[in-house]
Amino acid sequence: MTESDIDAVAAVRVRGWQKAYTGLMPQSYLDGLSVQEDAERRREFFSRGLGDVVNLVAEDGTGEVVGWSCFGPYRDRDLPPGDAELYALYVHPSLLGTGIGRALLDETRRRVAERGFPHLRLWVLEGNGRARRFYERAGFVTDGGAETYKVDGAAVPEVRYTLRLLA
């Protein structure tokens, strides 16, 4: 991902949230998401430097960004350090089921393993059956991690998945 991809990535992310999380988060929150605000946050992040965070994009044949993934070191303190975390993986909603997400996940997994991380972890909304099936088909398993956060006063439970990369 380059800085010139930020607007397209923000659109994929926001539209992805609005599609994937309908019924799982308050609709008023989803309706209030702004591609412009998301892009501004990403520009600020880019301006500070990416550090250990890697952003990947998938493009169609015309060079348009149609998917995005982001990974780096595992952030929570509930486990010993040393693992990687898939922070985000989104595909334009009109292209779900076309293999773009799988290609992004495969490239993410390859790059994470290349960096020597033994595990790749991620968080999924508990009620997001489509995403859970996607990650389970890719070999991820729930590992008992669970947490709930609030979105506009509503509880949103998440479960953690883990993929072992190194023997």
SULLINCOR-V854864 format. One line per field, one symbol per residue. ss: DSSP state (H for helix, E for strand, L for the rest). phi: phi as a letter, one per 20 degrees, with the letter a starting at -180 (. if undefined). psi: psi as a letter, one per 40 degrees, with the letter a starting at -180 (. if undefined). Layout:
ss=???
phi=???
psi=???
//
This chain:
ss=LLHHHHHHHHHHHHHHHHHHLELLELHHHHHLLLHHHHHHHHHHHHHHLLLLLEEEEEELLLLLEEEEEEEEELLLLLLLLLLEEEEEEEELHHHLLLLHHHHHHHHHHHHHHHLLLLEEEEEEELLLHHHHHHHHHLLLEEEEEEEEEEELLEEEEEEEEEEELLL
phi=.dgfegffffffffffgfefdfndcgfffffefcfffffffffffffeneleedddcddefenffcabcbbafgefefcffpedcefabccggfdfnenfffffffffgffffgenffcddbdcggeegffffgfffeofcfcnfbbccdclnefceccedcceddf
psi=hideedddddddddddddddeheeihdddddehhdddddddddddddeiebehhhiihiaeeehheihihiaihdieeiiieiihhdihiihdeeieeedddddddddddddddeehdihiihhhdegdddddddddeeiiieehiihihhfehhhiiiiiihhdh.
//
